[in-house]
Every structure is written in C-alpha cells, then in structure tokens.
Amino acid sequence: MDKIWLKRYPTGVPETIDPDRFNSLVDIFEQSIQQYGDKVAFINMDTEMTFNELDVLSRHFAAFLQQRGLKKGDAFAIMMPNLLQYPVALFGALRAGLTVVNVNPLYTPRELKHQLVDANVKAIVILENFAHTLQKVEDCVPVEQVFVTAIGDLLPAPKRWLVNAVVRHVKKMVPAYQLQHTTSFRASLKQGEKFSYQRPEIMGDDLAFLQYTGGTTGLAKGAMLSHRNMVANLEMVSALVAPLVNDGEETVVTALPLYHIFALTANCLTFLKHGGQNLLITNPRDMKGFVKELSKYPFSIIAGVNTLFNGLLNTEGFKDLDFSHLKIALGGGMAVQRAVAENWQRVTKSRLLEGYGLTECSPVVTVNPTDIEEYNGTIGLPLPSTDVRVVDTETGEVLPQGEAGELQVKGPQVMVGYLNRPDETAQVMKDGWFATGDIGVMDSDGFFRIVDRKKDMILVSGFNVYPNEIEDVIAAHPKVLEVAAVGVPHDASGEQVKLFVVRKDASLTEKELIQYARENLTGYKVPKLVEFRDELPKTNVGKILRRELRDEEMAKIEGKAD
C-alpha cells in the first residue's frame, strides 16, 4: 500500500526513524542529563527540580532498590498523582532495570489487587493518601516492599512540613492505614546515597512498562512495552515536533496524570529528551488553581483531553493568560470536539492538534501536522516509520482510500503482546499488524478519520471503560438479575456510563446500585444513569444486545434535538 500521507509531511519531518538509535530509555535519560544538567526538568507546587537533581535522586533510589534485592526485570509499581516524586521513582526504577507498572491511584481494592497479582509486582511506591487501599489487599498480593511518600516530600523545608501537616491534619486527606514492610520514600533516597549504583545492561527487548488497558473480558490486561517500543515512539513524536521545538527552552504543561500512557510519552519522556521543563499539575480538577499555575509560567506546549481544554476555556481568568509562547496544543485520549477546537484557537491563537493512539502502541499512531491552519476533524497522519491500513472487518481484505474499515497499525512502537495472554495477543496481532478495533477511513491526502469506535468501549474523559468490567461488578449485586452497560453522550466527559438492569428484587433502587458501583469501581467507571427494565434485548443465542440499547439512547437524543 502506498504511504500517500508522506507527501503531506511538513518540511523537516523524516519518513522514517531509527528505533535502535538508543538501546533504552535510560540511554536517552543519561544523554539529557549530560546536555541539560542545570536546566529545570520538573516544576510542581512552585518547586523546581533540575536535570542534575533528578539524576542524583533517581540514582540514589536505583541504588537503594538494588540494595534491597530487586533485580533486573522485576515489576515495580508507582501509585501517585503528578508530583516530583513520580519522575524520581520512574527513572530510579528504570535505571535499576525494573519494569514499571503504572497504577491509577484512584483504583478500588479489587482493581489494585488484579493489577499487582497479574504483573507479579515485587515493590510499590505509593502516596500515603492511597495506602489504605493497598492495606485491604496486602495479604493477597505479591508485593514485598512498600515505599510510602507524602504529597510534600520533595518540597524544601519548611514548606514540606507545612504541606504535609495541612494534607494530613487540616484537610484530613490521608485515611488511617497500617501496612507491613514499609519504608519512607525520603528515607530510601537518603540511604541510597550510601550505596553504589550498578548500571545494568538494558537492551531494546527488555520490558520498560507493563501498561494496563481495559480488557474485553472484564479484566485489565498488561500491554508489554519494551524499551525499543518506547524509544521508537519517542523518536517518532520527537521527529514530528522537532521543527517547532527549541531544545532546552520549552515549558510543557502536564495536567494529565503521568500514569496515563499519553502524558507519560507525549509530555514526560518526549520533553525530557528535548530538555524541556514539565509543569506538573497535581489536581487539574481544581480549574481555578490550574489557571493560577498557568499564569506563573510562559508555557509553550500543552497536551490534554477534550474535557480538559473545554474546562480551561470555561474557567474564569483563562482567557486573560499570556499565550504568546504557545506553540503546540495536542489533544488525544478522546475525540476533540470541533466547537472546543475552534474556541481554543479563537482564545489562544494556537491550533489544537488532534492525535490518535492506543496503550498497545506506546501510544501515538497518528497526529495532525503542526502546519495545519485550523481544526480539520481528523486524527491526522501516521507518524514516521508507522504503517496504517484500513481492512474489511469481515474478510480482512485491505480496502482502498475512501472506504471505511478497521484500522490496523504496524511499526516498532507496537507492543510485544499482552502479559500472560497469548490467546488475546493472537486475536489482535497478526503478521506484525495490530488490530485496533476502531473503524476509520483515509482521505486522498492520507489523513485518517475515526468513524466508529470499538464496538462496545465507552470513552469517559479520555479513559477507556469496558462494559464487561462494569457488568461483572453490577451482576454480583444480590438484587440484580441481568445488566447491560452502554456509553451515552455527555457534554463534559464525552460519554458517561448508563446501566440497563433487570431486577431480581423489586426493592433495588438507582441510588443503592450506584453506591455499590462506587465501592467497587474507579470514579470514571461508575455509572451515572440507571434504567430498570423487565427484560433486555438479546440475540437468538441469548447474548445481550448492547448496540440496540445504545441505538435507542441515540434515537432519544436525536428526537429531542429535532
């Protein structure tokens, strides 16, 4: 198939990259330390951390992990929001040759247990605010060492003491917990100074991340992302932004959580490579506080999801910020809405570029070129060294330009496979092609557009929600006979979860069911709407027809619009 998109690449963007230019992410990290040592790498809560400081702290942490008996290839989990501790733990673990498992800090005990057991996690660094969740599953997970940190731990004294005291005693944000085998994160850094760090040999085939993604079976699966996968995607994104980026001078706003693969690659790793500084936003839901942070820095890059951009545009004070340095605004994780993109361009005088990616692709696959003049409703062009094709969903036959079919991706950023799931890996990977499950079409210039989504997946504020998982949880409620979960459109989050339930016990209420869901599911997965029915539509073999329910909801919405 002709890569017709290559003709549309902006000047200076290469057709291919070398995925073996670096052996590992650690090589890239070490190069950046040498090139940008005294420059600021991360900012959080008005505290700056230079590349040299990050080098020292992460080396101390790596040395401590090695001293504690963690070996190359062991799984190491990080469970915290965007704080200065995150890059220290991340690069410390990678430098020790460990495989990083990113964990959403808002996970319920059930979700946390699955991930820690599935990945065979040996050690975890966790923010104390979430330690009570780990306590509930401590006896049934393989974790042997727990490093506990507090929000202010890497801030200078006396600010550190003040922040931690307020969080614990005034805001009461740290539920009581008791865990065995814990070490304070600060103590591990201090003790790590005494030990010598032994740099392991890390090659492209070694696993860098086990990045969990929702599973059609109801359980999250660990996408095995090698150092080569990650280096390749970094080189691709880097090649795309290089013509616009001044190395060592950019400020990138990182409001999406770093445990999410989008922010991890597009913000943290890409701009570490380019010597940029990441402005870490710990709580982007506090929009007023977020805008106040933005007012302090001449930011030049911002990446986020549609809901984040929309939230900023509707927050007092945002329109008054200085956007004169802003070069790139990148939207991903969910569809960017035209109204938001156009409003963004009107207010900031910069384009909101939409991209497309999947956890299994490290994650970026396509992105709009930096020279487009306005929002075009597409997910852009495939990155250098990336092949994308459209195939017939029934026959697998490659379709010509202009016809809609399933998007398949081939390139060095495509995952090794799903951890311990050879059958599920074989279902989505064949001859190097990864089947996305998304329905798309390519135009005559090589731009791709998504026309339909994975059959049943629900996308809430950029997070994948799989109906099977919701249904598994709700079906366990003693008063539920049958349940179906579907996504319905929502102005703020893109979609929200709606349940259709057949009751076993007529006393069951919507409030009771939603409360039950809250106890067992992360916030963004919790259903917002419940409709009780006498029966659910099914196929002749008894499979519940979610699509029929979704179509009914869409018809209702369209009827109201008319």
Number of C-alpha atoms within 10 A of each C-alpha: 9 8 15 16 20 17 10 12 21 14 9 11 19 15 16 13 20 13 23 16 13 18 18 28 25 22 16 19 18 15 16 22 22 12 15 20 19 13 19 23 28 24 20 20 15 10 13 20 20 18 25 18 18 23 20 16 22 25 27 24 30 32 27 25 24 23 16 10 9 21 16 19 16 20 25 28 29 23 22 26 24 21 26 25 27 20 20 23 26 23 23 25 28 27 30 28 27 28 29 26 25 23 24 19 20 18 19 19 19 17 17 21 20 17 24 24 14 17 23 17 21 19 20 25 24 25 22 23 22 21 23 17 20 25 15 17 15 18 12 11 18 16 20 13 19 21 20 22 21 23 21 22 19 20 22 11 11 8 15 15 13 13 17 18 15 13 16 18 10 10 9 12 14 17 12 13 14 11 14 11 9 14 14 17 21 18 14 18 22 15 14 22 16 11 16 14 19 13 14 13 12 22 19 19 14 21 27 29 25 25 26 25 21 19 18 16 13 16 18 18 24 24 24 25 29 27 27 27 30 27 29 28 30 26 24 29 19 20 18 23 18 15 13 11 18 12 15 20 15 21 25 26 25 26 24 25 22 26 21 20 26 26 22 19 21 25 28 24 23 22 25 25 23 21 25 29 27 27 30 27 23 20 15 19 13 10 18 15 13 18 19 13 17 17 16 11 15 16 22 19 21 23 24 27 22 26 22 21 21 20 15 19 18 12 13 11 13 21 16 11 16 15 17 12 14 19 20 20 23 22 28 22 25 23 21 26 17 14 10 18 24 16 16 21 16 12 14 19 14 20 23 32 27 29 23 24 19 16 21 24 24 29 26 26 27 24 24 26 22 19 12 13 12 13 20 16 18 24 25 23 27 26 29 25 19 23 18 22 23 26 22 15 14 8 7 11 11 17 17 15 16 14 14 20 26 26 25 23 22 20 21 24 28 30 25 20 21 22 18 14 12 10 9 16 17 13 10 16 19 12 7 15 17 23 18 18 17 17 21 23 24 26 15 10 14 22 22 28 20 19 13 14 15 12 11 17 21 24 25 23 21 24 18 17 27 25 27 21 20 23 20 15 18 26 16 12 14 11 17 17 15 19 25 22 27 27 25 20 18 12 10 14 19 20 19 23 24 22 25 21 24 19 19 13 11 10 8 15 14 16 12 11 19 17 12 16 21 16 14 18 21 17 13 19 22 22 23 14 15 17 12 16 12 9 14 19 14 12 8 7 6 9 10 17 13 21 14 14 21 18 13 12 17 14 12 12 13 10 9 8 7 6
